[in-house]
Amino acid sequence: MNDEEIVGQDENEQTTSGGGSEIAADNNPNAAGRGESQTVDKALLNSIPVSISVELGRKRLKISELMDLKKGAVVPLESLAGEPLQVFVNDTLLAKGDIVLVDERYGIKLTHIVPKTERLKSSD
């Protein structure tokens, strides 16, 4: 196969895959057996809202300990000072980072993105 044939083959593959602007759902188990090839519009995916939360630390308490808390009580967290904060997207750990101040508001500077394989394991 010469270079021109390879280039032509690559162009055909891009054309059939939608050029990256759509995601094919051929491997979607819900579409199996229907003989349909479904695609999802990238703009539709980009419009779906997600919840992002940042966790400073955790502490597990018994209900009796929780009920004994008063105003001014200090609850020590399990995380150490200086450890990266955890960033969750829809309750799935996505990244870790450091707290920053942005125009009198808190923000987070991402320092580590959790690999996809680890995110998938933790959501099972």
C-alpha positions in Angstrom: 0.0 0.0 0.0 1.5 3.4 -1.0 1.2 6.7 0.9 -1.7 7.9 -1.3 -3.8 4.8 -0.5 -3.1 5.2 3.2 -4.1 8.9 3.2 -7.3 8.0 1.3 -8.1 5.3 3.8 -7.6 7.7 6.7 -9.9 10.2 5.1 -12.6 7.6 4.7 -12.3 6.5 8.3 -12.7 10.1 9.5 -15.7 10.5 7.3 -17.5 7.4 8.6 -16.7 8.3 12.2 -18.3 11.7 11.9 -15.0 13.7 12.1 -15.0 13.7 15.9 -17.9 16.1 16.3 -20.3 13.3 17.2 -19.8 10.2 19.3 -20.9 6.9 17.8 -23.0 4.7 20.0 -22.4 1.5 18.0 -20.9 -0.2 21.1 -23.8 1.0 23.3 -25.5 -2.1 24.8 -28.8 -0.3 24.8 -28.6 0.0 21.0 -27.7 -3.6 20.5 -30.1 -5.8 18.6 -32.0 -2.8 17.2 -29.8 -2.6 14.1 -29.5 1.1 14.6 -26.4 3.3 14.6 -27.0 6.1 17.0 -24.9 9.2 17.4 -24.9 11.8 20.2 -24.5 15.5 19.3 -21.4 16.9 21.0 -23.3 20.1 21.8 -25.9 18.1 23.6 -23.2 16.4 25.8 -21.6 19.8 26.5 -24.9 21.2 27.7 -25.4 18.5 30.5 -24.8 20.1 33.9 -22.5 18.4 36.4 -21.9 19.1 40.1 -18.3 19.8 41.2 -17.3 19.7 44.8 -14.0 20.1 46.6 -13.3 18.1 49.7 -11.0 19.5 52.4 -11.2 16.3 54.5 -13.4 13.8 56.2 -14.3 12.7 59.6 -16.5 9.8 60.7 -18.6 10.4 63.8 -21.2 8.4 65.7 -24.6 10.1 66.0 -24.0 10.6 69.7 -20.8 12.5 69.0 -22.5 14.6 66.4 -25.3 15.5 68.8 -22.8 16.6 71.4 -21.3 19.2 69.1 -21.8 22.8 70.2 -21.1 26.2 68.5 -17.3 26.7 68.4 -16.5 23.0 68.5 -13.6 21.9 66.5 -13.9 18.7 64.5 -10.4 17.4 63.4 -10.4 16.0 59.9 -8.4 13.0 58.7 -6.4 14.9 56.1 -3.2 16.6 57.0 -2.4 20.3 56.5 -0.9 20.9 53.1 -2.4 17.8 51.5 -4.0 18.4 48.1 -7.8 18.8 48.2 -9.9 16.3 46.3 -12.1 17.4 43.4 -15.3 15.4 42.8 -17.5 15.6 39.7 -20.9 14.0 40.4 -19.4 12.2 43.4 -16.5 10.7 41.4 -12.9 11.7 42.3 -11.6 13.5 39.2 -8.6 15.4 40.4 -6.6 16.8 43.3 -5.3 20.3 43.7 -4.4 23.3 45.9 -6.7 26.0 47.1 -6.1 29.5 45.6 -7.8 32.9 46.0 -9.4 34.4 42.8 -10.8 37.9 43.3 -11.9 37.3 46.9 -13.3 33.9 46.1 -11.8 30.4 46.6 -10.7 28.4 43.7 -8.7 25.2 43.1 -5.6 24.8 41.0 -5.5 21.3 39.7 -2.2 19.5 40.3 -3.2 15.9 39.5 -5.9 14.4 37.3 -7.0 10.9 38.3 -6.4 8.5 35.5 -9.5 7.2 33.7 -8.9 3.6 34.8 -8.8 4.6 38.5 -12.0 6.7 38.1 -13.8 3.8 36.6 -12.7 1.4 39.4 -13.9 3.8 42.1 -17.4 4.3 40.6 -18.1 0.5 40.5 
